Amino acid sequence: MTAQEQHEAVEDSPVGWVASHIRRYVQTDGADGATFHGVPSLLLTTRGRRSGKLRRTALMYGRDGDNYLLVASNGGASRHPAWYLNLSADPVVEIQVGAEHIAGRARTATAEERVRLWPVMTKVFPTYARYEKETDREIPVVVIERDSLTD
């Protein structure tokens, strides 16, 4: 995110329990909220593909080396979550992991990567396997790579 974007208002998820999780995470700098039901949790900020506004949500994550992994499960729904559509349109993202804010680029894992990364994420959150069975779409695995320009 640019310096200008850091001063823009960020709109949190309108889903009540997610918004509450985000508030706790932000207020405690990740001390409360860095795990959700025992699963690692981060905050993802994307730019709205239609509104152009910054949008923030809380998501479970995994790791692959230095990269962060997300699953666009949308609870097994037939459509992708809005955050995934946003980062597909504009891959520049920010994540907050605990107290650390990381500028990055998001991309959908390639088919070859997904074969290796899907089991990583179902180990993090086994319910993803059930979601995969409940939908006809292939649930994307998202790879977030740290933006080397900010290191």
C-alpha positions as a printed Julia matrix, in Angstrom:
151×3 Matrix{Float64}:
   0.0     0.0     0.0
   1.24    3.49   -0.79
   1.58    6.26    1.79
  -1.64    7.77    0.44
  -3.46    4.46    0.87
  -2.26    4.22    4.47
  -4.31    7.35    5.23
  -7.45    6.17    3.46
 -10.36    4.88    5.48
 -10.62    1.1     5.51
 -14.06   -0.51    5.51
 -14.29   -3.67    7.56
 -16.37   -6.69    6.66
 -20.08   -6.04    7.13
 -20.51   -9.53    8.63
 -21.06   -9.01   12.36
 -18.78  -11.68   13.84
 -16.02  -10.91   11.31
 -16.21   -7.17   12.08
 -15.99   -7.94   15.8
 -12.95  -10.16   15.21
 -11.28   -7.39   13.16
 -11.95   -4.79   15.88
 -10.35   -6.98   18.55
  -7.39   -7.73   16.26
  -6.78   -4.05   15.46
  -7.35   -2.76   19.02
  -4.85   -5.25   20.5
  -2.36   -5.17   17.61
  -3.06   -8.85   17.0
  -2.69  -10.0    20.62
  -6.4   -10.9    20.61
  -7.44  -12.38   17.29
  -4.19  -13.77   15.88
  -5.86  -17.16   16.27
  -9.5   -17.99   15.65
 -10.69  -21.22   17.29
  -7.05  -22.29   17.46
  -6.32  -21.54   13.79
  -3.86  -18.78   12.75
  -5.71  -15.65   11.62
  -4.63  -12.53    9.73
  -6.27   -9.39    8.43
  -6.38   -8.91    4.66
  -6.9    -5.49    3.07
  -7.8    -5.34   -0.62
  -9.07   -2.59   -2.91
 -12.73   -2.98   -3.92
 -12.93   -3.83   -7.6
 -16.04   -1.66   -8.11
 -15.94    0.85   -5.25
 -12.19    1.51   -5.24
 -12.37    1.58   -1.42
 -10.04   -0.33    0.86
 -11.77   -3.41    2.32
 -10.57   -5.49    5.26
 -11.51   -8.99    6.38
 -10.17  -11.61    8.78
  -9.04  -14.94    7.36
  -7.35  -18.13    8.45
  -3.95  -18.65    6.89
  -1.12  -21.07    6.35
   2.49  -20.69    5.34
   4.64  -21.91    2.48
   8.16  -20.72    3.19
   8.01  -16.92    3.31
   4.61  -16.81    1.59
   1.21  -16.64    3.24
  -1.61  -18.88    2.02
  -5.35  -18.19    2.0
  -8.28  -20.28    0.82
 -11.14  -18.61   -1.05
 -13.68  -21.1     0.27
 -16.6   -18.77    0.99
 -17.87  -21.52    3.29
 -18.28  -23.88    0.33
 -20.63  -21.52   -1.53
 -20.97  -21.73   -5.3
 -19.35  -18.3    -5.78
 -15.99  -16.85   -4.84
 -15.81  -14.5    -1.83
 -15.7   -10.75   -2.54
 -12.14  -10.43   -1.16
 -10.93  -12.95   -3.74
 -12.63  -11.08   -6.6
 -11.04   -7.86   -5.32
  -7.49   -9.2    -5.22
  -7.99  -10.87   -8.59
  -8.72   -7.41  -10.0
  -5.92   -5.68   -8.04
  -3.28   -7.97   -6.53
  -1.74   -5.29   -4.29
  -2.73   -6.19   -0.73
  -1.76   -5.59    2.85
  -1.92   -8.22    5.53
  -1.61   -7.82    9.26
  -0.15  -10.84   10.99
  -0.11  -10.2    14.71
   1.43   -6.73   15.08
   3.24   -6.88   11.72
   1.84   -5.07    8.67
   3.06   -6.58    5.4
   2.63   -5.12    1.91
   2.3    -7.87   -0.65
   1.04   -9.18   -3.94
  -1.59  -11.85   -4.1
  -2.03  -14.45   -6.81
  -3.97  -17.62   -7.32
  -1.81  -20.72   -6.96
  -1.12  -22.48  -10.24
  -2.65  -25.92  -10.76
   0.69  -27.52   -9.92
   1.1   -25.44   -6.76
  -2.47  -26.11   -5.66
  -1.84  -29.89   -5.67
   0.9   -29.3    -3.1
  -0.69  -26.42   -1.16
  -4.26  -27.68   -0.76
  -3.2   -30.39    1.75
  -1.21  -27.73    3.66
  -4.39  -25.71    4.08
  -6.67  -28.65    4.89
  -4.22  -29.5     7.67
  -4.57  -25.93    8.98
  -8.38  -26.07    8.74
  -9.77  -29.54    7.92
 -13.25  -28.16    7.15
 -11.89  -26.87    3.81
 -12.03  -30.49    2.57
 -15.76  -30.6     3.33
 -16.31  -27.26    1.61
 -14.58  -28.61   -1.49
 -17.05  -31.5    -1.61
 -20.03  -29.14   -1.21
 -19.31  -26.96   -4.24
 -18.85  -27.48   -7.96
 -16.18  -24.79   -8.24
 -12.51  -25.37   -7.59
 -11.73  -23.47   -4.41
  -8.71  -21.25   -5.07
  -5.62  -21.23   -2.92
  -4.15  -17.73   -2.78
  -0.43  -17.1    -2.38
   0.63  -13.77   -0.89
   4.2   -12.83   -1.58
   5.84  -10.05    0.4
   6.38   -6.93   -1.72
  10.16   -6.75   -2.02
  10.0    -2.97   -2.58
   8.98   -2.47    1.05
  11.71   -4.62    2.63
